């Protein structure tokens, strides 16, 4: 059988920033019975319209068959006409005897072709249109939601009818219909289309397995990230603890901002602070030359000077300035 080839198909509606399809490529056989699945509003009907040439697109769609689309367009005034009159508008060159043969397969009487179309039920209208649709030769058919607004009996008739046919793409949310009628699945993803063999249930089973595997991988990665973070936290605490054991570390050191340091200096000048400028028994870290010493362990000479200063202050009572220099 012939093939339909889609190569690098890219399409987006004018004025929209996002593309619906981007560099989509695949091939299908015209004898396949394909179900088209995907979330609502993501481009299934749009793709069928692209096959029909309704919109301009980038890329290429090559085929040797004629596309025909269900449902046929209807205007309000067409409801007053008979199906026999509408057939030629729907499908150019249609042969009545072929339509009559198809009507028998969908349990329809020929006399319904001569009633005003508006007097037919939704199920009868659907079956008449499908009979006309399948009456052509060398056609590849695009069928969009054929069981909408139908009762259960009409759905069963349509299901059996489509199960006996081939060479179509069927868009439907009826899982039972898809399982009964298709042998391949077109899967619409974010901006691409994939082809898989099998019916809907087989595709759904494979999808659930893939989703579960991806979920398990995600959970495993989350756990691994948590373990790495915990290990990093332990290493950080160990490094901090190890650093604190080095010579020069003083856990009594507290930090002040420069504004706080200036305020303490002013209080010291007024004599509001006690001797040695101590605060609750903790030594206060000073600024020197406009820079704060982050860790006395990094400045052993300064620490030695501070201790010497404290010693001299104790024995002499000499004053210690706020810039941390010793005055003799």
Secondary structure as a PSIPRED ss2 file (coil, helix, strand):
# PSIPRED VFORMAT (PSIPRED V4.0)

   1 X C   1.000  0.000  0.000
   2 X C   1.000  0.000  0.000
   3 X E   0.000  0.000  1.000
   4 X E   0.000  0.000  1.000
   5 X E   0.000  0.000  1.000
   6 X E   0.000  0.000  1.000
   7 X E   0.000  0.000  1.000
   8 X E   0.000  0.000  1.000
   9 X E   0.000  0.000  1.000
  10 X E   0.000  0.000  1.000
  11 X E   0.000  0.000  1.000
  12 X C   1.000  0.000  0.000
  13 X C   1.000  0.000  0.000
  14 X C   1.000  0.000  0.000
  15 X C   1.000  0.000  0.000
  16 X C   1.000  0.000  0.000
  17 X C   1.000  0.000  0.000
  18 X C   1.000  0.000  0.000
  19 X C   1.000  0.000  0.000
  20 X C   1.000  0.000  0.000
  21 X E   0.000  0.000  1.000
  22 X E   0.000  0.000  1.000
  23 X E   0.000  0.000  1.000
  24 X E   0.000  0.000  1.000
  25 X E   0.000  0.000  1.000
  26 X E   0.000  0.000  1.000
  27 X E   0.000  0.000  1.000
  28 X E   0.000  0.000  1.000
  29 X E   0.000  0.000  1.000
  30 X C   1.000  0.000  0.000
  31 X C   1.000  0.000  0.000
  32 X C   1.000  0.000  0.000
  33 X E   0.000  0.000  1.000
  34 X E   0.000  0.000  1.000
  35 X E   0.000  0.000  1.000
  36 X E   0.000  0.000  1.000
  37 X E   0.000  0.000  1.000
  38 X C   1.000  0.000  0.000
  39 X C   1.000  0.000  0.000
  40 X C   1.000  0.000  0.000
  41 X C   1.000  0.000  0.000
  42 X C   1.000  0.000  0.000
  43 X C   1.000  0.000  0.000
  44 X H   0.000  1.000  0.000
  45 X H   0.000  1.000  0.000
  46 X H   0.000  1.000  0.000
  47 X H   0.000  1.000  0.000
  48 X H   0.000  1.000  0.000
  49 X H   0.000  1.000  0.000
  50 X H   0.000  1.000  0.000
  51 X H   0.000  1.000  0.000
  52 X C   1.000  0.000  0.000
  53 X C   1.000  0.000  0.000
  54 X C   1.000  0.000  0.000
  55 X C   1.000  0.000  0.000
  56 X C   1.000  0.000  0.000
  57 X C   1.000  0.000  0.000
  58 X E   0.000  0.000  1.000
  59 X E   0.000  0.000  1.000
  60 X E   0.000  0.000  1.000
  61 X E   0.000  0.000  1.000
  62 X E   0.000  0.000  1.000
  63 X C   1.000  0.000  0.000
  64 X C   1.000  0.000  0.000
  65 X C   1.000  0.000  0.000
  66 X E   0.000  0.000  1.000
  67 X E   0.000  0.000  1.000
  68 X E   0.000  0.000  1.000
  69 X E   0.000  0.000  1.000
  70 X E   0.000  0.000  1.000
  71 X C   1.000  0.000  0.000
  72 X C   1.000  0.000  0.000
  73 X C   1.000  0.000  0.000
  74 X C   1.000  0.000  0.000
  75 X C   1.000  0.000  0.000
  76 X H   0.000  1.000  0.000
  77 X H   0.000  1.000  0.000
  78 X H   0.000  1.000  0.000
  79 X H   0.000  1.000  0.000
  80 X H   0.000  1.000  0.000
  81 X C   1.000  0.000  0.000
  82 X E   0.000  0.000  1.000
  83 X H   0.000  1.000  0.000
  84 X H   0.000  1.000  0.000
  85 X H   0.000  1.000  0.000
  86 X H   0.000  1.000  0.000
  87 X H   0.000  1.000  0.000
  88 X H   0.000  1.000  0.000
  89 X H   0.000  1.000  0.000
  90 X H   0.000  1.000  0.000
  91 X C   1.000  0.000  0.000
  92 X C   1.000  0.000  0.000
  93 X C   1.000  0.000  0.000
  94 X C   1.000  0.000  0.000
  95 X C   1.000  0.000  0.000
  96 X H   0.000  1.000  0.000
  97 X H   0.000  1.000  0.000
  98 X H   0.000  1.000  0.000
  99 X H   0.000  1.000  0.000
 100 X H   0.000  1.000  0.000
 101 X H   0.000  1.000  0.000
 102 X H   0.000  1.000  0.000
 103 X H   0.000  1.000  0.000
 104 X H   0.000  1.000  0.000
 105 X H   0.000  1.000  0.000
 106 X C   1.000  0.000  0.000
 107 X C   1.000  0.000  0.000
 108 X C   1.000  0.000  0.000
 109 X C   1.000  0.000  0.000
 110 X H   0.000  1.000  0.000
 111 X H   0.000  1.000  0.000
 112 X H   0.000  1.000  0.000
 113 X H   0.000  1.000  0.000
 114 X H   0.000  1.000  0.000
 115 X C   1.000  0.000  0.000
 116 X E   0.000  0.000  1.000
 117 X H   0.000  1.000  0.000
 118 X H   0.000  1.000  0.000
 119 X H   0.000  1.000  0.000
 120 X C   1.000  0.000  0.000
 121 X C   1.000  0.000  0.000
 122 X H   0.000  1.000  0.000
 123 X H   0.000  1.000  0.000
 124 X H   0.000  1.000  0.000
 125 X H   0.000  1.000  0.000
 126 X H   0.000  1.000  0.000
 127 X H   0.000  1.000  0.000
 128 X H   0.000  1.000  0.000
 129 X H   0.000  1.000  0.000
 130 X H   0.000  1.000  0.000
 131 X H   0.000  1.000  0.000
 132 X H   0.000  1.000  0.000
 133 X H   0.000  1.000  0.000
 134 X C   1.000  0.000  0.000
 135 X C   1.000  0.000  0.000
 136 X C   1.000  0.000  0.000
 137 X C   1.000  0.000  0.000
 138 X C   1.000  0.000  0.000
 139 X E   0.000  0.000  1.000
 140 X E   0.000  0.000  1.000
 141 X E   0.000  0.000  1.000
 142 X E   0.000  0.000  1.000
 143 X E   0.000  0.000  1.000
 144 X E   0.000  0.000  1.000
 145 X C   1.000  0.000  0.000
 146 X C   1.000  0.000  0.000
 147 X C   1.000  0.000  0.000
 148 X C   1.000  0.000  0.000
 149 X C   1.000  0.000  0.000
 150 X C   1.000  0.000  0.000
 151 X C   1.000  0.000  0.000
 152 X H   0.000  1.000  0.000
 153 X H   0.000  1.000  0.000
 154 X H   0.000  1.000  0.000
 155 X H   0.000  1.000  0.000
 156 X H   0.000  1.000  0.000
 157 X H   0.000  1.000  0.000
 158 X H   0.000  1.000  0.000
 159 X H   0.000  1.000  0.000
 160 X H   0.000  1.000  0.000
 161 X H   0.000  1.000  0.000
 162 X H   0.000  1.000  0.000
 163 X H   0.000  1.000  0.000
 164 X C   1.000  0.000  0.000
 165 X C   1.000  0.000  0.000
 166 X C   1.000  0.000  0.000
 167 X C   1.000  0.000  0.000
 168 X E   0.000  0.000  1.000
 169 X E   0.000  0.000  1.000
 170 X E   0.000  0.000  1.000
 171 X E   0.000  0.000  1.000
 172 X C   1.000  0.000  0.000
 173 X C   1.000  0.000  0.000
 174 X C   1.000  0.000  0.000
 175 X H   0.000  1.000  0.000
 176 X H   0.000  1.000  0.000
 177 X H   0.000  1.000  0.000
 178 X H   0.000  1.000  0.000
 179 X H   0.000  1.000  0.000
 180 X H   0.000  1.000  0.000
 181 X H   0.000  1.000  0.000
 182 X C   1.000  0.000  0.000
 183 X C   1.000  0.000  0.000
 184 X E   0.000  0.000  1.000
 185 X E   0.000  0.000  1.000
 186 X E   0.000  0.000  1.000
 187 X E   0.000  0.000  1.000
 188 X E   0.000  0.000  1.000
 189 X C   1.000  0.000  0.000
 190 X C   1.000  0.000  0.000
 191 X C   1.000  0.000  0.000
 192 X C   1.000  0.000  0.000
 193 X E   0.000  0.000  1.000
 194 X E   0.000  0.000  1.000
 195 X E   0.000  0.000  1.000
 196 X E   0.000  0.000  1.000
 197 X E   0.000  0.000  1.000
 198 X C   1.000  0.000  0.000
 199 X C   1.000  0.000  0.000
 200 X H   0.000  1.000  0.000
 201 X H   0.000  1.000  0.000
 202 X H   0.000  1.000  0.000
 203 X H   0.000  1.000  0.000
 204 X H   0.000  1.000  0.000
 205 X H   0.000  1.000  0.000
 206 X H   0.000  1.000  0.000
 207 X H   0.000  1.000  0.000
 208 X H   0.000  1.000  0.000
 209 X H   0.000  1.000  0.000
 210 X H   0.000  1.000  0.000
 211 X H   0.000  1.000  0.000
 212 X H   0.000  1.000  0.000
 213 X H   0.000  1.000  0.000
 214 X H   0.000  1.000  0.000
 215 X H   0.000  1.000  0.000
 216 X H   0.000  1.000  0.000
 217 X H   0.000  1.000  0.000
 218 X H   0.000  1.000  0.000
 219 X H   0.000  1.000  0.000
 220 X H   0.000  1.000  0.000
 221 X H   0.000  1.000  0.000
 222 X H   0.000  1.000  0.000
 223 X H   0.000  1.000  0.000
 224 X H   0.000  1.000  0.000
 225 X H   0.000  1.000  0.000
 226 X H   0.000  1.000  0.000
 227 X H   0.000  1.000  0.000
 228 X H   0.000  1.000  0.000
 229 X H   0.000  1.000  0.000
 230 X H   0.000  1.000  0.000
 231 X H   0.000  1.000  0.000
 232 X H   0.000  1.000  0.000
 233 X H   0.000  1.000  0.000
 234 X H   0.000  1.000  0.000
 235 X H   0.000  1.000  0.000
 236 X H   0.000  1.000  0.000
 237 X H   0.000  1.000  0.000
 238 X H   0.000  1.000  0.000
 239 X H   0.000  1.000  0.000
 240 X H   0.000  1.000  0.000
 241 X H   0.000  1.000  0.000
 242 X H   0.000  1.000  0.000
 243 X H   0.000  1.000  0.000
 244 X H   0.000  1.000  0.000
 245 X C   1.000  0.000  0.000
 246 X C   1.000  0.000  0.000
 247 X C   1.000  0.000  0.000
 248 X C   1.000  0.000  0.000
 249 X C   1.000  0.000  0.000
 250 X C   1.000  0.000  0.000
 251 X C   1.000  0.000  0.000
 252 X C   1.000  0.000  0.000
 253 X C   1.000  0.000  0.000
 254 X E   0.000  0.000  1.000
 255 X C   1.000  0.000  0.000
 256 X C   1.000  0.000  0.000
 257 X C   1.000  0.000  0.000
 258 X H   0.000  1.000  0.000
 259 X H   0.000  1.000  0.000
 260 X H   0.000  1.000  0.000
 261 X H   0.000  1.000  0.000
 262 X H   0.000  1.000  0.000
 263 X H   0.000  1.000  0.000
 264 X H   0.000  1.000  0.000
 265 X H   0.000  1.000  0.000
 266 X H   0.000  1.000  0.000
 267 X H   0.000  1.000  0.000
 268 X H   0.000  1.000  0.000
 269 X H   0.000  1.000  0.000
 270 X C   1.000  0.000  0.000
 271 X C   1.000  0.000  0.000
 272 X C   1.000  0.000  0.000
 273 X C   1.000  0.000  0.000
 274 X C   1.000  0.000  0.000
 275 X H   0.000  1.000  0.000
 276 X H   0.000  1.000  0.000
 277 X H   0.000  1.000  0.000
 278 X C   1.000  0.000  0.000
 279 X E   0.000  0.000  1.000
 280 X C   1.000  0.000  0.000
 281 X C   1.000  0.000  0.000
 282 X E   0.000  0.000  1.000
 283 X C   1.000  0.000  0.000
 284 X E   0.000  0.000  1.000
 285 X C   1.000  0.000  0.000
 286 X C   1.000  0.000  0.000
 287 X E   0.000  0.000  1.000
 288 X E   0.000  0.000  1.000
 289 X C   1.000  0.000  0.000
 290 X C   1.000  0.000  0.000
 291 X E   0.000  0.000  1.000
 292 X E   0.000  0.000  1.000
 293 X C   1.000  0.000  0.000
 294 X C   1.000  0.000  0.000
 295 X C   1.000  0.000  0.000
 296 X H   0.000  1.000  0.000
 297 X H   0.000  1.000  0.000
 298 X H   0.000  1.000  0.000
 299 X C   1.000  0.000  0.000
 300 X H   0.000  1.000  0.000
 301 X H   0.000  1.000  0.000
 302 X H   0.000  1.000  0.000
 303 X H   0.000  1.000  0.000
 304 X H   0.000  1.000  0.000
 305 X H   0.000  1.000  0.000
 306 X H   0.000  1.000  0.000
 307 X H   0.000  1.000  0.000
 308 X H   0.000  1.000  0.000
 309 X H   0.000  1.000  0.000
 310 X H   0.000  1.000  0.000
 311 X H   0.000  1.000  0.000
 312 X H   0.000  1.000  0.000
 313 X H   0.000  1.000  0.000
 314 X H   0.000  1.000  0.000
 315 X H   0.000  1.000  0.000
 316 X H   0.000  1.000  0.000
 317 X C   1.000  0.000  0.000
 318 X C   1.000  0.000  0.000
 319 X C   1.000  0.000  0.000
 320 X C   1.000  0.000  0.000
 321 X C   1.000  0.000  0.000
 322 X C   1.000  0.000  0.000
 323 X C   1.000  0.000  0.000
 324 X C   1.000  0.000  0.000
 325 X C   1.000  0.000  0.000
 326 X C   1.000  0.000  0.000
 327 X C   1.000  0.000  0.000
 328 X C   1.000  0.000  0.000
